Amino acid sequence: MDKVNLLIFDECHHATNDEPYKKIMDDFYRSVRSSRPRVLGLTASITGQKIDPDKFEKVAQQLEVTFHARIETGSDPVEIAGFSTSAKLLCQRCDNYQKTKLAKEQTISKIIKV
């Protein structure tokens, strides 16, 4: 661990119970007393499960303890909207698979014969 400068955990909200991320922090990170690496935990959802809003603070504090870190997030709605992504819903009716497949096969057959 003394040769590591930075630990990066993607989907860090999974660092609970006996999950691998938590075990890495418990078994390796805590055992090092000097020259600990910095930790960057990334997540789009602070918890891996649905929790009641009144329990959110406790879950967040547990993650901070696990990673020896503090949780940071954007607070400006305009900035968040400018740098975040959102799903765009597109509804499209699918043609009958067999009908479409048959039409493509006939088109290919015509091309090959020519």
N, C-alpha and C positions, 0 to 999 in steps of 0.2 A: 504494500500500500504506500510505502514511502517513495515509490517512483511514479506515483499517480498524482497529477496536478489538479485534475477536474473529473468528477464523476457526473455523468449526465443520465438521468432517468426519465424516459418518456413514459407517459401514462403513469406518473408517480402516485396517483391516487390509489393504486393497487398495493401500496406498501402497508398492508395491514396483516394482522394475525401471523400466519406462517408463510406468507407470500415471499418469493425470492428477493424482491427489492428490500423488504424489511429485514430479511435474514442477512443480506449483504451488509446493511447498515449495522445490525446488531452484532454480527460475528466478526466483521473485519474493520469497519470504520471505528467503532467504539474501542477496539483493542489497540489502536494506534494512539499514542499519547502526544507525539510530536509530529510536526509536518503533515497534518491531516490535509487531504485534498479538499478543494472547494466542491460544493454540491449544487447542481442545477437540476431541479425537478420540473418537468413540464407536464401539463395536463390541460385539456379543454373542459373537463368536468372535475371539479374538486373532490367529488366523492364517486366511488364506483357503484354506489347503490343509492336508491331513493331514501332520503332521510327527512325527518321532520325538521322544519326550520329552527326549532328550539334546540335541536341536537347538532346543528351545523357547526357551531363554535367549538364544541367538544371534539368533533371529528377533525376540524381544521387544526386545533391545538395538538392532537395526536400526531398528525402529519408533520407539524413543525418540530415536535420532539424527536420523531423518527429520523428526520433529515437534518437535525441541528440547524434549522433554517427558519425563515419567516415567509409567510405567504404574501405575495404581491400580485396586484391586478390593476388593470386600468380603471380609472374612475371617471374619465371624461367620455360621455356617451358618443360625442362626435368622433373622437379619436378611435374609440372602440369600433364604431361602425366603419370607419375608414380602413382599418387594418384587419378586420375579422371577416370570416367567410360565412355565408349562409346558403343553405340548400335552395335551389330553385326547382319548384315543382312543375313538371311537364307531364301532362296527361295525353296519351296518344293511344288511339285504338289500334290494336294489332289485327292484321288480316289473318284469315284462316291459314294456318301453317301449311296444310296439305295443298290448298289452292295456290298459295304463293310458291311453294316448292315445285308444283307441277308446271306452273307458268315459267319458272326459271329453267327447269329442265327442257321444256320445249324450245325456249329461246336458245339455250346452249346447243341443242340438237340441230337447230337451223343453222347456227354459225358454223358448227363442225362440218355439216354436210356441204356447205357452200365452198 
